[in-house]
Amino acid sequence: MQPIQSSVLASLAQRCPRCHQGPLFTHGAYNLSHFTDMPEHCPVCGQAYEPETGFYWGAMYISFAFSTGIMLVVGVLLYYLAGDPDTWVYVSAVALVTVVLAPLSLRYSRTFMLYLFGGISYDPDWANHAPVRRRG
């Protein structure tokens, strides 16, 4: 598998920030019992996915920004496309869309947290200077 050259595309595909090949999550986004499961290390290059204990607490702020954006977009769309409906329609629509997109919001907030604040940069030549793992 060829690595994705762009870090933006690799983050959108939820791939390892160092090799751009290994998946960040072990199950699908809508597997509701396991959608938060991440391997400890990249299965391709061995990069640790949690740089320090409690690292992903900061992803809550990114998730909050996503939820706020979702609420604004749904509200504006309802206002212009549905002709400013009653308040209960706004509340119901925003709640429904936010709950449906919550697994994706959590995953992308973790992904962006790792890419922006994890201190890991893309290394297209990682295989040439990766530590050799001995079996035995």
Protein Blocks (a to p, Z undefined) as FASTA:
>chain_A
ZZdfblklmmmnopafklomacfbfbdfklmklmmpccfbdfklopafblbghklmmmmm
mmmmmmmmmmmmmmmmmmmmnoppafklmmmmmmmmmmmmmmmmmmmmmmmmmmmmnopa
cdfklmmmgccddeZZ
